[in-house]
């Protein structure tokens, strides 16, 4: 905790270590709330801290030494990583944005920041995927599920299965009304993803029906098995959504990384690629297909359907999951 009106101390009063100071300042800024946002900023701040080590870049361990030139040098470093194909443009921009936010939290002002991360990088996000999605191999998913279950993380395993089988986001998988979905599966042969959806999209005005298959049936059945007693979803009656993130998802991420799965969002992309192949009988563009050039109408119809199933409003965003149309 910083001392009031004593921002002239080491790391503006937040301690001796840069790696510790940033997260503490962010927690103060957000008042202990917005867990996901703070976690994302902290992770990106730690990447900056690593660059500040003597053998990496600027040799800095006091935020008072960070000025605009330091930030510009960091932007140049990230730009080089992007050009070498080691980092996505979006990731680089997010890292710069988080450094801006953390510096504001540490300093208590906006005096030291990059006014435009995209201009600093001299690059723009393309919104097109250039790397093959991880998690397309079903056998690999089984290994991850087994590893999670062996560590009493059955609910995390259920989330992995739901994300891969239906394309659900993390929040959608955690909050999914499993009772309702089971009822719909039996009565309609399809399920309507409505709980935890993004951007306020929910209800009869924005349906998101996905046809059942064996993978979805298996994922839904497993999720129902591990759902806590007295709950309709993956949150126990005495838990909060934040509890699940902290106690289930956080340790699960380490296991995902060990199995070379960088995040649950990769499973959403893997689902999109699988659906593209089912609809067009061609592999997704990111997997080497030329369907988008051979039959552009078929490609467009597939993207339209996938956009609907992922709960997105525009066809063009599907390129972030399956690749572009060039």
BELCOR-V356388 format. One record per backbone hydrogen bond with DSSP energy under -0.5 kcal/mol. CO is the residue of the C=O (numbers start at 0). NH is the residue of the N-H. E is the energy in kcal/mol with one decimal. If there is no record, write none. Layout:
co: [CO;CO]
nh: [NH;NH]
e: [E;E]
This chain:
co: [2;5;8;9;9;9;10;16;16;17;18;19;20;21;22;23;24;25;26;27;29;33;34;35;36;37;38;39;40;41;42;43;44;45;46;47;49;50;51;52;52;52;61;62;64;66;67;68;69;70;71;72;73;74;75;76;77;78;79;80;80;81;87;88;89;90;91;92;93;94;95;96;97;98;99;100;101;102;103;110;112;115;116;117;117;132;135;136;137;138;139;140;141;142;143;144;145;146;147;147;148;152;153;154;155;156;157;158;159;160;161;161;161;162;168;169;170;171;173;175;176;177;178;179;180;181;182;183;183;183;184;188;190;190;191;193;196;197;199;202;203;207;209;212;213;214;215;216;217;218;219;220;221;222;227;228;231;231;233;235;239;240;241;242;243;243;244;247;248;249;250;251;252;253;254;255;256;259;262;263;263;264;265;266;267;268;269;270;271;272;273;274;275;276;283;283;284;289;289;290;294;295;296;297;298;299;300;301;302;303;304;305;306;307;313;314;315;316;317;317;318;318;321]
nh: [5;8;11;12;13;14;13;19;20;21;22;23;24;25;26;27;28;29;31;30;32;37;38;39;40;41;42;43;44;45;46;47;48;49;50;51;52;57;59;55;56;58;64;65;66;70;71;72;73;74;75;76;77;78;79;80;81;82;83;85;86;84;91;92;93;94;95;96;97;98;99;100;101;102;103;104;105;106;107;112;114;119;120;121;122;135;137;140;141;142;143;144;145;146;147;148;149;150;150;152;151;156;157;158;159;160;161;162;163;164;165;166;167;166;172;173;174;175;233;177;180;181;182;183;184;185;186;187;188;189;188;211;192;209;193;196;199;200;201;205;206;192;190;216;217;218;219;220;221;222;223;224;225;226;230;236;177;178;235;238;243;244;245;246;247;248;249;251;252;253;254;255;256;257;258;260;259;261;265;266;267;268;269;270;271;272;273;274;275;276;277;278;279;280;286;288;287;292;293;294;298;299;300;301;302;303;304;305;306;307;308;309;311;310;316;317;318;319;320;321;128;322;285]
e: [-2.0;-0.9;-1.9;-1.2;-0.5;-0.7;-1.4;-0.5;-2.6;-1.8;-0.6;-1.7;-2.5;-2.3;-2.3;-1.9;-2.5;-2.5;-1.9;-1.0;-1.9;-2.7;-2.8;-2.2;-2.4;-2.7;-2.4;-1.9;-2.4;-2.2;-1.2;-1.5;-2.5;-2.2;-1.5;-1.4;-1.3;-0.8;-2.2;-1.9;-2.3;-0.7;-2.4;-1.2;-0.6;-1.9;-2.5;-2.5;-2.1;-2.3;-2.0;-1.9;-2.4;-2.6;-1.8;-1.7;-2.4;-2.2;-1.4;-2.5;-0.7;-1.5;-2.2;-2.6;-2.4;-2.3;-2.1;-2.5;-2.3;-2.0;-2.3;-2.3;-2.6;-2.6;-2.0;-1.9;-2.5;-2.9;-2.5;-0.6;-0.7;-2.6;-1.9;-1.2;-1.6;-0.6;-0.7;-1.6;-2.0;-1.8;-2.0;-2.7;-2.5;-2.2;-2.4;-2.6;-2.1;-0.6;-1.1;-2.5;-1.8;-1.9;-2.2;-2.0;-2.2;-2.3;-2.6;-2.7;-2.2;-2.3;-2.4;-0.5;-0.8;-1.5;-2.4;-2.2;-2.2;-1.0;-1.9;-1.4;-2.6;-2.2;-1.9;-2.7;-2.5;-1.8;-2.3;-3.3;-0.9;-0.8;-0.9;-2.6;-0.6;-2.9;-0.7;-0.9;-0.6;-1.4;-0.8;-1.7;-0.6;-2.4;-2.4;-2.7;-2.5;-2.5;-2.9;-2.2;-2.3;-2.3;-2.1;-1.6;-1.9;-1.0;-1.9;-0.5;-2.5;-0.7;-0.5;-2.2;-1.6;-1.9;-2.5;-3.2;-2.1;-2.3;-2.0;-1.3;-2.1;-0.8;-1.0;-2.3;-2.4;-1.8;-1.4;-2.5;-1.8;-0.5;-1.2;-1.0;-1.0;-1.7;-2.3;-2.2;-1.9;-2.3;-2.1;-2.6;-2.1;-1.9;-2.1;-2.4;-2.6;-2.1;-1.7;-1.5;-1.9;-1.6;-2.2;-3.1;-2.2;-2.4;-2.4;-2.3;-2.3;-2.4;-2.2;-2.6;-2.6;-1.8;-2.4;-2.0;-2.9;-1.3;-0.5;-1.8;-1.3;-1.7;-2.1;-2.3;-2.5;-1.5;-2.5]
